[in-house]
Amino acid sequence: MRPLHIALAALVAAVWGVNFVVIEVGLEHFPPLLFSALRFLVAALPAVFFVGRPKVAWKWIVGVGLVLGVAKFGLLFIGMDRGMPAGLSSLVLQVQAVFTALFAALTLGERPGRVRMLGMAVALAGIGVAAVDEGTSGPVLAFVLVIAAAACWGVSNVLTRKAAPPDSLNFMVWVSTVPVLPLLGLSLVFEGWDRDAAALAALDWSGVGIIVYVAWITTVFGFGAWGYLLRQHPASSVAPFTLLVPVFGMSSAALLLGESVSPLRWCAAALLVGGVALTSLAGTWRGRATAPEAACEPGPERAPTGVVVDEGERAGVCPETSPGTGAACAHGVGRDLALDRVADGLRRQLP
């Protein structure tokens, strides 16, 4: 990668990491469900008038909008509002890679290889260490809510794989239109009209800046730049930068919010990042071809993910030999072609 592109990839990771600090500050201005609704409202408008018509069926837009927008972000914002630290949230949320792999195995019949299974075990061990640390110093319920948010993210990743949107920005903007009304309704029910009205009445330039950051900077700029990088370089060169997100998240929370990072939390970070790296980046999904002369067939859909690579490697990856026979694949799909297809899948990521 060119130095300028390396800097851009690092900038995107920093933007996404610092976003957790911005969310925590924003929760001082808005109730969590109202905050999430405003985030999607500003992300969708006015962009929805410029991206063109939806390019996938509405069932996928609505499904991902509800699971990702309402469930995932709602649980994340509530968890952080109830005391989950910003830095730890940025770390724990990365376990979505493990949930994605599990849900894909259960619903799509995809089998993770040994390296990926090892990565999942290491990442879950990191979650266990983080839970022990948080259990001795913070609210356990908030921790569980963020884990649940990560699980919802995993479900939305699988739904997005099925949708296979050809234009990630178009899909992301239309998905952002779905959660606005449900989140506003939930906010009125659980947070109350008085609290919502007071937050909106007290809206100042600081609050506006926070909404603009979480909606336009992290979403429009972040994923626009990420898609550009994936068009210019193989996924294997770009995807590892996502592992910097919790690094920026934890460091910015420590610098800007004064959050302490205990030895146990550093241990959890090492296990989680290492496990997610193995789970997300190891090309261990076995191809479906089993006969000695079988052609290498890509999967039926590609696998876009959130911040990390998940099932994308499955599409177009051809084993060097047919399983169980040692015979060479008839079409000899090389690593470069596989990575190109991975990048194509990654271009369809979600925020």
C-alpha distance (Angstrom), angle and dihedral (degrees) to the residues before:
residue distance angle dihedral
M1 . . .
R2 3.78 . .
P3 3.84 115.2 .
L4 3.80 90.1 -113.2
H5 3.80 91.4 54.1
I6 3.80 91.4 46.6
A7 3.79 88.4 53.4
L8 3.80 90.7 48.7
A9 3.82 92.2 50.8
A10 3.80 90.7 49.4
L11 3.82 90.0 47.5
V12 3.81 91.6 53.6
A13 3.82 90.6 49.9
A14 3.80 89.2 49.4
V15 3.82 91.8 49.1
W16 3.81 90.5 51.5
G17 3.82 92.7 45.3
V18 3.80 95.3 48.0
N19 3.80 87.9 48.1
F20 3.82 89.2 79.3
V21 3.80 90.0 58.4
V22 3.80 90.1 48.8
I23 3.81 90.1 50.4
E24 3.80 91.3 52.4
V25 3.81 91.3 50.4
G26 3.81 90.0 45.4
L27 3.79 90.5 55.6
E28 3.80 87.0 65.5
H29 3.82 87.7 62.2
F30 3.81 102.9 37.6
P31 3.80 139.3 29.6
P32 3.83 108.0 -105.2
L33 3.81 99.3 -110.0
L34 3.79 93.3 44.3
F35 3.82 89.5 47.2
S36 3.80 90.8 53.1
A37 3.80 91.5 47.6
L38 3.81 91.6 51.8
R39 3.78 90.3 48.2
F40 3.80 92.0 57.8
L41 3.79 93.7 40.3
V42 3.79 92.4 56.6
A43 3.82 92.1 41.3
A44 3.82 90.3 54.2
L45 3.81 98.9 41.6
P46 2.93 127.3 99.7
A47 3.82 92.1 -6.6
V48 3.81 93.0 72.8
F49 3.83 89.5 68.5
F50 3.80 92.5 56.6
V51 3.82 106.2 41.2
G52 3.79 97.0 66.8
R53 3.78 130.3 -128.1
P54 3.82 120.9 -29.0
K55 3.80 112.4 -83.1
V56 3.81 97.4 -155.5
A57 3.80 132.9 51.6
W58 3.78 116.3 -74.9
K59 3.81 91.5 -121.2
W60 3.81 89.1 69.1
I61 3.80 94.0 45.5
V62 3.80 91.8 50.0
G63 3.81 93.5 42.5
V64 3.79 94.9 50.2
G65 3.80 91.3 40.3
L66 3.80 91.8 56.1
V67 3.80 97.7 41.4
L68 3.79 97.8 39.2
G69 3.79 101.4 29.3
V70 3.79 103.3 34.8
A71 3.81 103.6 26.1
K72 3.80 104.1 29.7
F73 3.80 99.9 38.8
G74 3.79 93.1 34.8
L75 3.81 91.9 54.9
L76 3.80 92.6 42.7
F77 3.80 93.9 51.2
I78 3.81 92.6 44.6
G79 3.81 91.0 47.8
M80 3.80 91.6 51.4
D81 3.80 90.7 44.4
R82 3.81 88.9 54.8
G83 3.77 93.4 54.1
M84 3.79 110.7 -77.2
P85 3.83 105.2 144.5
A86 3.79 117.7 -118.1
G87 3.80 94.8 -125.4
L88 3.78 94.3 48.6
S89 3.81 90.4 45.9
S90 3.80 90.8 55.5
L91 3.80 88.5 52.9
V92 3.79 101.4 41.8
L93 3.80 93.6 46.5
Q94 3.82 89.4 65.3
V95 3.79 89.1 73.8
Q96 3.81 83.7 83.4
A97 3.82 85.0 91.8
V98 3.81 89.3 65.5
F99 3.80 93.0 46.5
T100 3.80 90.2 48.7
A101 3.79 91.8 53.1
L102 3.82 91.5 47.1
F103 3.80 94.8 48.0
A104 3.80 91.6 45.3
A105 3.80 89.4 52.9
L106 3.81 91.7 49.7
T107 3.80 99.3 42.8
L108 3.79 105.4 25.1
G109 3.78 99.2 35.5
E110 3.80 93.7 -122.2
R111 3.76 117.5 151.9
P112 3.80 120.4 -146.9
G113 3.79 116.7 -138.3
R114 3.77 125.0 -122.5
V115 3.80 95.0 -91.8
R116 3.79 91.6 52.3
M117 3.80 91.5 47.1
L118 3.79 88.3 52.1
G119 3.81 89.6 50.0
M120 3.79 91.2 51.7
A121 3.81 90.9 50.9
V122 3.81 92.2 48.8
A123 3.82 91.9 48.1
L124 3.80 91.7 49.3
A125 3.81 89.1 49.9
G126 3.80 86.8 54.8
I127 3.80 89.8 52.3
G128 3.80 88.8 51.3
V129 3.79 92.0 52.6
A130 3.81 90.9 46.4
A131 3.81 89.7 50.1
V132 3.80 91.1 52.7
D133 3.80 90.5 49.3
E134 3.80 94.0 46.7
G135 3.79 91.8 43.2
T136 3.78 90.3 61.0
S137 3.79 96.5 43.4
G138 3.81 110.8 22.3
P139 3.81 147.0 26.7
V140 3.79 112.2 -61.8
L141 3.83 93.4 -156.1
A142 3.80 91.2 59.9
F143 3.80 89.6 51.3
V144 3.81 91.1 51.0
L145 3.82 91.3 49.6
V146 3.82 91.1 56.0
I147 3.82 90.4 48.3
A148 3.81 87.6 51.8
A149 3.82 88.8 50.1
A150 3.80 89.2 54.1
A151 3.81 89.8 51.0
C152 3.81 90.5 52.1
W153 3.78 88.9 50.0
G154 3.80 88.1 54.7
V155 3.80 90.8 53.1
S156 3.80 91.1 49.4
N157 3.80 90.2 50.8
V158 3.79 90.6 56.6
L159 3.81 91.2 47.0
T160 3.78 89.7 50.2
R161 3.78 89.9 51.0
K162 3.78 88.9 56.0
A163 3.79 91.0 46.8
A164 3.84 92.6 49.7
P165 3.84 94.1 -167.1
P166 3.82 112.7 -154.3
D167 3.82 92.9 -150.1
S168 3.80 117.1 43.7
L169 3.81 96.0 -167.0
N170 3.80 92.8 49.1
F171 3.80 90.8 48.3
M172 3.80 93.6 45.3
V173 3.81 93.5 51.1
W174 3.79 93.9 48.1
V175 3.80 91.4 45.7
S176 3.81 87.5 53.7
T177 3.81 90.4 61.0
V178 3.81 92.7 61.8
P179 3.84 104.2 63.3
V180 3.81 97.6 47.7
L181 3.81 100.0 85.1
P182 3.85 96.7 36.1
L183 3.81 90.9 50.1
L184 3.80 92.0 46.9
G185 3.81 89.8 50.0
L186 3.80 92.3 48.9
S187 3.78 89.9 47.1
L188 3.80 91.8 53.8
V189 3.81 91.2 48.8
F190 3.80 99.9 43.9
E191 3.79 104.5 22.5
G192 3.78 98.6 33.9
W193 3.78 136.0 -128.3
D194 3.80 92.6 -96.8
R195 3.80 93.9 55.5
D196 3.81 93.1 45.1
A197 3.80 93.0 46.6
A198 3.80 91.8 48.4
A199 3.82 91.2 51.4
L200 3.80 92.3 50.1
A201 3.80 92.8 44.7
A202 3.81 89.9 52.8
L203 3.82 92.6 49.0
D204 3.80 110.3 137.5
W205 3.80 136.2 169.8
S206 3.79 90.5 -82.7
G207 3.80 90.9 57.2
V208 3.80 91.3 45.9
G209 3.79 90.4 51.3
I210 3.79 91.3 51.3
I211 3.80 92.4 51.6
V212 3.81 91.2 47.0
Y213 3.80 91.1 50.9
V214 3.81 97.3 49.9
A215 3.81 92.5 41.8
W216 3.80 106.7 36.7
I217 3.80 107.3 17.5
T218 3.79 99.3 43.6
T219 3.80 95.5 32.7
V220 3.79 110.9 30.5
F221 3.80 99.5 27.8
G222 3.81 96.7 31.7
F223 3.76 97.9 51.2
G224 3.76 94.5 34.3
A225 3.82 90.3 56.3
W226 3.80 91.5 42.4
G227 3.79 91.7 53.0
Y228 3.81 89.9 48.7
L229 3.82 91.2 53.5
L230 3.79 91.6 49.0
R231 3.79 89.8 53.2
Q232 3.79 90.5 53.0
H233 3.80 102.1 41.8
P234 3.82 141.3 29.6
A235 3.78 115.3 -88.0
S236 3.80 90.5 -117.6
S237 3.82 88.2 64.8
V238 3.82 97.1 45.3
A239 3.81 106.3 34.1
P240 3.84 97.7 65.5
F241 3.81 89.3 66.0
T242 3.81 88.4 71.9
L243 3.79 87.9 70.5
L244 3.80 86.7 68.8
V245 3.82 91.2 65.8
P246 3.84 96.2 85.0
V247 3.82 89.3 40.6
F248 3.81 90.2 57.6
G249 3.80 90.4 39.0
M250 3.80 95.1 54.1
S251 3.81 95.4 39.6
S252 3.83 94.5 47.4
A253 3.81 90.5 47.2
A254 3.79 89.5 51.9
L255 3.81 93.1 47.0
L256 3.80 100.3 39.3
L257 3.79 103.0 29.0
G258 3.79 100.8 27.7
E259 3.82 93.6 -121.2
S260 3.78 112.2 168.3
V261 3.79 120.4 -133.4
S262 3.79 112.3 -147.0
P263 3.83 123.8 -154.2
L264 3.81 88.4 -107.4
R265 3.80 90.1 54.7
W266 3.80 91.5 51.1
C267 3.79 88.4 50.5
A268 3.80 90.3 50.1
A269 3.81 90.0 48.6
A270 3.80 92.3 52.5
L271 3.81 92.5 48.9
L272 3.80 94.5 44.1
V273 3.79 96.4 46.5
G274 3.79 91.8 44.4
G275 3.78 92.6 46.8
V276 3.79 93.5 46.5
A277 3.82 89.3 48.8
L278 3.79 90.7 55.2
T279 3.80 93.4 42.0
S280 3.78 95.3 46.1
L281 3.76 106.6 33.1
A282 3.79 105.5 33.8
G283 3.79 109.9 101.2
T284 3.77 93.7 -142.2
W285 3.79 103.0 132.7
R286 3.77 107.6 119.2
G287 3.77 119.2 -130.9
R288 3.79 121.5 -116.8
A289 3.77 96.3 -124.9
T290 3.80 110.8 106.5
A291 3.81 106.2 161.4
P292 3.83 118.2 89.2
E293 3.82 92.0 -116.1
A294 3.82 97.4 34.4
A295 3.76 117.0 136.9
C296 3.76 118.6 -119.2
E297 3.79 105.8 -105.1
P298 3.81 123.0 -163.6
G299 3.77 117.5 -133.4
P300 3.81 117.6 -90.6
E301 3.78 91.9 -106.5
R302 3.76 136.2 15.3
A303 3.74 122.5 -118.1
P304 3.78 117.6 -122.2
T305 3.77 114.5 -173.5
G306 3.75 141.4 -171.5
V307 3.77 115.1 -105.5
V308 3.81 98.4 -25.3
V309 3.79 139.2 45.4
D310 3.77 112.5 -95.5
E311 3.78 125.7 157.1
G312 3.79 93.1 -8.5
E313 3.79 90.9 101.9
R314 3.79 89.5 63.0
A315 3.79 92.6 70.1
G316 3.76 111.2 85.1
V317 3.81 97.3 -6.1
C318 3.76 108.7 139.2
P319 3.80 121.4 -167.9
E320 3.78 112.4 -125.1
T321 3.77 89.0 -125.7
S322 3.76 132.6 23.9
P323 3.81 110.6 -97.0
G324 3.75 113.4 -95.0
T325 3.80 95.8 3.1
G326 3.79 107.8 63.6
A327 3.79 89.8 -138.7
A328 3.77 117.5 142.2
C329 3.79 118.8 -107.4
A330 3.78 109.4 -98.7
H331 3.79 95.4 -131.4
G332 3.80 96.5 37.3
V333 3.79 97.5 -144.7
G334 3.81 104.0 -161.7
R335 3.74 131.1 -141.2
D336 3.80 93.3 -102.1
L337 3.80 92.2 57.4
A338 3.79 90.6 47.3
L339 3.79 91.3 51.4
D340 3.79 91.1 48.1
R341 3.79 89.0 56.2
V342 3.78 90.7 46.4
A343 3.78 89.2 53.7
D344 3.79 90.0 49.2
G345 3.78 89.0 55.2
L346 3.78 92.3 45.7
R347 3.78 91.3 53.9
R348 3.80 85.4 70.3
Q349 3.79 95.7 61.8
L350 3.77 127.0 143.2
P351 3.80 128.7 -133.8
